Amino acid sequence: MKIAIIGGGLAGLTAAAYLTENPHVEGTLFERSPQLGGRAFTYEKNGFTLNYGAHTIYGIDRHTLSSMEHELRLTFSSKQVDKRKVVYSKHNHLTTAPIDAINLLRTDLLSTMQKVRFVGEITAIIANIHNLKNYNTLGEYLEASNADDDVKELWEHLVCSNFFIAPEDARHVSGAVISEYYHNLFLSSKPVNYVLGSWSVITNQLKEKITSSEHWEIAMQESVEELQFEDQKFILQTKNRRQAFDKVIFAMPVQHVIKFLKGTAWEPFLAPYESNTATEVMIYDVGLSRIVARPFTYISDMDNKIFISDVSATDHTLVPEGGQLLQGIAYLKDHYDSEEQRKAYLDDKNTQMEALFDQHYPGWREVTAVKRVSKKAMVSSVKNVTTNTLLPTRIDHVPFYFCGDGCEGKGELAERAFSSARSVALSIVNEIQEALQTV
Ligand SMILES: Cc1cc2nc3c(=O)[nH]c(=O)nc-3n(C[C@H](O)[C@H](O)[C@H](O)COP(=O)(O)OP(=O)(O)OC[C@H]3O[C@@H](n4cnc5c(N)ncnc54)[C@H](O)[C@@H]3O)c2cc1C
């Protein structure tokens, strides 16, 4: 059986790596750009390792990566972010973020009574008895609860930092999704980790697995431009070739899939996913030639909805000797009335970000060795709010398979890319198995 995978990001590489394990499958992975990794692409500059997307792993011991580690025999190590140095700032007042019971007891953002309530709510979610999962959204749950505004604000803030979305969007995340997410996270013994050495440690091993298989090929800089169905085969067209396959896996953002299938017989079945919105952020990475300050590992400015991670405080492998790597992220709005308004909003975020750097990392401007600012980075191709619908990995009347971070799967962000790809690959392997048994 010949399989085509379109997209060489985390999802496409994962699906291909699993399929190389099956002797009945051969295939080609098409990637349109000159490098693999997609939004998890990693590159070196002046001795710093920069990620296009960040590599925080939430609950790594319960994460799909842990299954992949065993099933695909990957080797990597990870390091826990120092939770005691995760800080929230509100009205210029700094306090530890209430991400676990110890920090919660220390946080100044809540009164003693509020802390008791917050602990109670979290404990109840862990026990899976809390009724948050019965509410359509976090907003409806908070509306119905008689919690103080500060407790409500903290709930929003916790959700926005784990889902990478603006606090106002946090209210639109489904109660069931949040309940399941925190159930998993609070049971984890490693809640916030980095894969040491960044995403390339994973993507290089997946690539190695695929290229060392005699039955697989990686076609770089080959954008798949067209797809036709002829004689029971899918014919893929790139600038270099026209090739027939038995199955096709789309491993790209949902928006790209919809654009790709426009005008084909399958377009109408994708209509329910057309109006999905993505999560976009502004990224401000700076590599410093020396450590200017290390007051915390993460600071979230609750007033301006921006945060800075001292990435190298946890992962020192990403910097040259004595260097420091800081990553600022600003949550962005979805809608702007005009292009001028969008530009002004982004300029404001840039100013607020630099002010946050000035406040906590004085002298950073003078020792900046590397800088990367992206004003529109897609963190998740489908924001996981109730007004959006994640793309299923299979759709009735559509013969293709879909995976990626905008597809149905376990977890959020990269985990959904891994988990949806793993489940697509395993379902194809099952189909092959069943077909063999009936022969
Ligand atoms: C700023 C930022 C911070 C992030 N932080 C985190 C984090 O801390 N933790 C976490 O878990 N996740 C994080 N993420 C999310 C994570 O990076 C993504 O979820 C993940 O990389 C998505 O992988 P994917 O394979 O689904 O899609 P993509 O990476 O978008 O891969 C799709 C690939 O398909 C290729 N392609 C598209 N069309 C075609 C075509 N026609 N022919 C051939 N190839 C094609 C593209 O070039 C691309 O390489 C972050 C992302 C960003 C941007």
The ligand as an ORCA input file, in Angstrom:
! r2SCAN-3c Opt
* xyz 0 1
  C       4.841     30.838     18.930
  C       4.410     29.447     19.175
  C       4.553     28.895     20.448
  C       4.161     27.568     20.684
  N       4.349     27.043     21.904
  C       4.048     25.737     22.131
  C       4.338     25.138     23.380
  O       4.934     25.754     24.253
  N       3.976     23.842     23.563
  C       3.359     23.114     22.584
  O       3.024     21.956     22.842
  N       3.079     23.656     21.383
  C       3.421     24.955     21.131
  N       3.167     25.520     19.920
  C       2.367     24.760     18.961
  C       3.152     23.769     18.088
  O       4.300     24.385     17.564
  C       2.198     23.334     16.964
  O       1.036     22.802     17.553
  C       2.787     22.247     16.066
  O       4.081     22.603     15.630
  C       1.844     22.023     14.884
  O       2.341     20.965     14.086
  P       1.535     20.475     12.799
  O       2.315     19.368     12.222
  O       0.122     20.215     13.186
  O       1.464     21.712     11.784
  P       2.621     22.544     11.060
  O       3.787     22.689     11.934
  O       1.975     23.782     10.547
  O       3.061     21.614      9.832
  C       2.423     21.632      8.583
  C       3.470     21.454      7.484
  O       2.795     21.278      6.235
  C       3.547     21.920      5.239
  N       2.644     22.125      4.097
  C       1.510     22.885      4.065
  N       0.930     22.813      2.865
  C       1.690     21.961      2.116
  C       1.594     21.462      0.773
  N       0.603     21.811     -0.053
  N       2.549     20.597      0.316
  C       3.565     20.214      1.147
  N       3.703     20.658      2.411
  C       2.769     21.525      2.887
  C       4.023     23.192      5.926
  O       5.146     23.770      5.259
  C       4.372     22.671      7.314
  O       5.731     22.262      7.407
  C       3.587     26.817     19.635
  C       3.468     27.369     18.359
  C       3.889     28.668     18.123
  C       3.781     29.226     16.725
*
